[in-house]
Amino acid sequence: MTADKAVEGTVFDPPQPVHVDVHLLQSFPYSNLNRDRNGVPKVATYGAVTRGRLSAQNTRRHTRADVEKALGVRALRTRQVPQEVAAILAERGWDLQQALAAAQMLIHCARVKGLGIAESGGTNALLFLPESALTEFADLADAEAEALKVAVAAVEAGLAKPAKKRGSKKTAPFADEDQEREEEEERESARAKAMDAHAPKELKAPVLAILRSRNAAVAAYGRMLANEAASSVNGAVQVAHGLTTHRLSVQTDFFSAVDDVLKGGTESGAGHIGDQRYTSGVYHRYASLNWPELLHNLDGDEATAREVLEAFVRAFITTVLPAKGNNTAAFTVPHLVYVVVRTDRPVNLVGAFESPVQAAEDGGFLPGSLAALSRHAAATDRFLGTAHRAFHAHAGLVEDAVPDLGERMESLDDLISSTTDAVTRLTA
């Protein structure tokens, strides 16, 4: 299987457990890489102190984009499947409104409880599908155009019948608005029921086959579709929230934007003023890839699995969250990358920083963070033993080797190739 080929799941017997753990120590300057709904940098309490936080969801989203770019594949997480399919059909000569109605009808053909069309015209739930699924839906609509148009016409005819009028209730100041909202919900419900009733039953299997299709991106990151277990994929990638290794405080920046067209001598001041929030610190970031799960999701295709592994490890190490990039340019590289291949279970070493790292006498949290991670890794090896630690090595900006973190690799390429070689040797 190639990375861009979408397939349905088949039975695959995975090999022994193999987990690839990636730990990063990365220093970020004054920045706001991940903010909450109020624009404030995200934080978390750990070890009874406030830490900076980079959310797992944000990290997964940006690393997935880089993985897809490296592999030359794309998967779409969207509610806009009907609109995108309709656009393809319109390019093929369909009337746009008929195309949208046909695409919406296809969603109902799946007969998945809870999956339907929202008021916006898209699906009422996010779908995560290979980009090729849009073309497959359009091809199915073309092949079954007559059946879909008959079904849509039947729905419209049924909805055109006058509904029973109910008595007006205006006992409250907002009764008219409430009644209008209730009637709109009833219309949407009636349309959904009518589409379920008229959706061609013979299209259920081909529609479900498209919903169940997957490519390398879906295999790596997984998906869940409620009430349709066969479409769900257990992701091979797990990502932790990144935390600073030390206590952190949010800093406030007062800024002004100058109006370039102010008339000299008659006007002065800024065109806009405001406050923004920033942080700085050393983050511990961690992710793990489940190799047997990835192989399972790719139906045993080891060549593609290796491509995914290499692309993910590289993306996790090199991707910088782009928020506020124009104002902060926080495009750093990790000071340390530590990779471990285990044959039992993943191990997150964030416990090294439960007691917050203190700044060195001459300033900076990197030396203390590196020492804490090294000590914790050594303690973990003593406790668990090393029988299941099949490989470990480190690389980055560190000038000297760190013996407790395995062999020191000179480059990122060396580290990634050594890691993938170790993994494939275990499952050869």
Secondary structure by P-SEA (a helix, b strand, c coil): ccccccccccbbbbccbbbbbbbbbccccccccccccccccbbbbcccbbbbbbcaaaaaaaaaaaaaaaacbbbbbccaaaaaaaaaaaaacccaaaaaaaaaaaaaaacccccccccccccccccccccaaaaaaaaaaaaaaaaaaaaaaaaaaaaacccccccccccccaaaaaaaaaaaaaaaaaaaaaaaaaccccaaaaaaaaaaccccccccbbbbbccccccccccccccccccccbbbbbbbbbbbbbccccccccccccccccccccccbbbbbbbbbbaaaaaaaaccaaaaaaaaaaaaaaaaaccccccccccccccccccbbbbbbbccbbbbcccccccbbbbcccccaaaaaaaaaaaaaaaaaaaccccccccccccccccccccccccccccaaaaaaaaaaaaaaaac
